[in-house]
Amino acid sequence: MATKEIAFSDAEQMQIEGIVIDKDKEEALKYLAGLVDRLKGHPGHACGPKPAK
């Protein structure tokens, strides 16, 4: 699997800290679901895999 880096904005970092402080499991799951989308990227992107034909 390829190595990926993600940069978090100050607002995103504060959101993550808030989730951890509040121990909000539902919000954590929702945030991670969005993060997975960021990690996957978009098919057909110049740096990603080519779309299947």
Secondary structure as a PSIPRED ss2 file (coil, helix, strand):
# PSIPRED VFORMAT (PSIPRED V4.0)

   1 M C   1.000  0.000  0.000
   2 A C   1.000  0.000  0.000
   3 T C   1.000  0.000  0.000
   4 K C   1.000  0.000  0.000
   5 E C   1.000  0.000  0.000
   6 I C   1.000  0.000  0.000
   7 A C   1.000  0.000  0.000
   8 F C   1.000  0.000  0.000
   9 S C   1.000  0.000  0.000
  10 D H   0.000  1.000  0.000
  11 A H   0.000  1.000  0.000
  12 E H   0.000  1.000  0.000
  13 Q H   0.000  1.000  0.000
  14 M H   0.000  1.000  0.000
  15 Q H   0.000  1.000  0.000
  16 I H   0.000  1.000  0.000
  17 E H   0.000  1.000  0.000
  18 G H   0.000  1.000  0.000
  19 I H   0.000  1.000  0.000
  20 V H   0.000  1.000  0.000
  21 I H   0.000  1.000  0.000
  22 D H   0.000  1.000  0.000
  23 K C   1.000  0.000  0.000
  24 D C   1.000  0.000  0.000
  25 K H   0.000  1.000  0.000
  26 E H   0.000  1.000  0.000
  27 E H   0.000  1.000  0.000
  28 A H   0.000  1.000  0.000
  29 L H   0.000  1.000  0.000
  30 K H   0.000  1.000  0.000
  31 Y H   0.000  1.000  0.000
  32 L H   0.000  1.000  0.000
  33 A H   0.000  1.000  0.000
  34 G H   0.000  1.000  0.000
  35 L H   0.000  1.000  0.000
  36 V H   0.000  1.000  0.000
  37 D H   0.000  1.000  0.000
  38 R H   0.000  1.000  0.000
  39 L H   0.000  1.000  0.000
  40 K H   0.000  1.000  0.000
  41 G C   1.000  0.000  0.000
  42 H C   1.000  0.000  0.000
  43 P C   1.000  0.000  0.000
  44 G C   1.000  0.000  0.000
  45 H C   1.000  0.000  0.000
  46 A C   1.000  0.000  0.000
  47 C C   1.000  0.000  0.000
  48 G C   1.000  0.000  0.000
  49 P C   1.000  0.000  0.000
  50 K C   1.000  0.000  0.000
  51 P C   1.000  0.000  0.000
  52 A C   1.000  0.000  0.000
  53 K C   1.000  0.000  0.000
